[in-house]
Amino acid sequence: MYDLLVVGAGPYGLSIASHAAAAGLSLRVLGRPMASWRDHMPRGMFLKSEPWASSLSDPQGRWRLETYCAGRGVAARHGEPVPVELFASYGLWFARNAVPGVDERMAVRVRACPGGFEALVDDGEVLRARTVVLAVGVMPFAEVPAALDGLGPEQVSHSSDHSSLSRFRGRDVTVIGGGQAALETAALLCEQGTRARVLVRADRLRWNDEPPARERPWYRSARAPHSGLGCGWRNWFYAERPGLFRRLPEPTRARIAATALGPAGAWWVRDRVEPVVEVMLGHEVTSAYASGIDVRLETVDRDGTPMCLETDHVIAATGFRARRERLGLLDDDLRVRLAAGPDGPPEIGRDFESSVPGLFMAGLITASAFGPAMRFVQGAGFTADMLVRGVRRRLRTGPAGGRVPAPGERRRQGPDLRLGARR
């Protein structure tokens, strides 16, 4: 039985595994490294975050993005967006160097068992661990407007469904949403010869400002410090003090998690959108249905005026909503044991442990507890450090109050605790 089973091998899962390995825990990591970035983002996209805020976390800070770029003669400069392909390659490099023994099989079910948890793997093997962390990223939480429920996969998709947009060349596509995913998707569509429009519920688009120079006079930095989430003291607080964020009243945390850093386009995509993409502001889809090979969308504007348009395909770039019910990986009995807050996600303790002892969470699903940083790579370092401390604490106390020997004690007793050793 392992000390820790990490389910998910994205930035959070890999960072947690790196910290856990350095702490001497026996662990197993399940999942294809950087799968979301490799399989669910079209080529040609860029990271919205700055290069210096986009590194995965290892305890010694040896495997940072700028180190990877420097070793390949690639610039990683402030104010220059990082291509998704480069970031995915960096994540694979991090996995090889900081997390030995990643198991690329997929967990299909996790349930409680005596002494901890067991995970059924896609080839039928069952792995057991005293503690488990779900670092499943955003894919289980894709949000599609209910008005589109009547359409099939040929008519509607989520923006995260695509690693390539080439199937839409020469067609007519309507993108719903006003954030970065919607705007960059529409830009890529137009650049390949697709007729694309963006349907936005708000009455205007929001664009992020170009960031100021990294090195500035002290008085300008004091007025609006840089952070991994953008300039300004509020963003600095979200990025640098997630532990303090958790001490805010629960309604305040929920409101900030839902509204802070809302839909906006990066400054560098604006010139690719405004000249070529049709933008329909103040429109909300009320219903949608197939009309022959086309899709008919019925919308209403801010004045209540209805409108109808036809398109070949709808891409919902409408983000992600973390809810307990969408954790389909968990056995039903285990999922219903999770206490959930009023906005849907499970309640998370100070060290990322859920209400089920030994079951930890990481990433987007913890944003209501620790703030907006958990929606970005920026939050991986804090999460990995605090979560591994929590795992070690749980291993000392045991899942039901009974004491489980600490890693160092078991090592003296002799069982094989090598990273990746089969159980």
FENHUHU-V543519 format. One record per backbone hydrogen bond with DSSP energy under -1.0 kcal/mol. NH is the residue of the N-H (numbers start at 1). CO is the residue of the C=O. If there is no record, write none. Layout:
BEGIN
[[NH;CO] [NH;CO]]
END
This chain:
BEGIN
[[2;128] [3;26] [4;26] [5;131] [6;28] [7;133] [8;30] [14;10] [15;11] [16;12] [17;13] [18;14] [19;15] [20;16] [21;17] [22;18] [23;19] [24;21] [25;20] [28;4] [30;6] [31;103] [34;9] [35;32] [38;34] [39;35] [40;36] [43;163] [45;42] [47;82] [53;50] [54;51] [61;58] [68;64] [69;65] [70;66] [71;67] [72;69] [73;70] [74;69] [80;77] [84;45] [87;83] [88;84] [89;85] [90;86] [91;87] [92;88] [93;89] [94;90] [95;91] [96;92] [97;93] [98;94] [99;95] [103;29] [108;120] [109;120] [110;329] [111;118] [113;116] [116;113] [117;129] [118;111] [119;127] [120;109] [121;125] [122;106] [124;121] [127;119] [129;117] [130;2] [131;3] [132;358] [133;5] [134;360] [135;7] [141;138] [142;139] [143;319] [148;145] [149;146] [151;148] [155;152] [156;152] [157;314] [159;316] [161;158] [168;165] [169;166] [171;168] [173;195] [174;313] [175;197] [176;315] [177;199] [183;179] [184;180] [185;181] [186;182] [187;183] [188;184] [189;185] [190;186] [191;187] [193;190] [194;189] [195;171] [197;173] [198;278] [199;175] [200;280] [208;265] [221;217] [222;218] [223;219] [224;220] [230;227] [232;225] [236;232] [237;233] [238;234] [239;235] [240;236] [241;237] [245;241] [246;242] [247;244] [248;245] [253;249] [254;250] [255;251] [256;252] [257;253] [258;254] [259;255] [260;256] [265;206] [269;266] [273;270] [274;270] [277;273] [278;196] [280;198] [282;202] [283;200] [284;300] [286;298] [287;298] [289;296] [291;294] [294;291] [295;311] [296;289] [297;309] [298;287] [299;307] [300;284] [301;305] [304;301] [307;299] [309;297] [311;295] [312;172] [313;172] [314;155] [315;174] [316;157] [317;176] [317;315] [321;141] [324;344] [326;323] [327;324] [328;326] [330;327] [331;110] [335;331] [336;332] [338;335] [341;345] [344;341] [347;339] [349;353] [352;349] [354;359] [359;356] [360;132] [361;352] [362;134] [366;363] [367;364] [369;366] [370;366] [371;367] [374;371] [375;372] [376;373] [379;373] [379;376] [380;377] [383;379] [384;380] [385;381] [386;382] [387;383] [388;384] [389;385] [390;386] [391;387] [392;388] [393;389] [394;390] [395;391] [396;392] [397;393] [398;394] [401;398] [410;406] [411;407] [412;408] [413;409] [420;27] [421;418]]
END
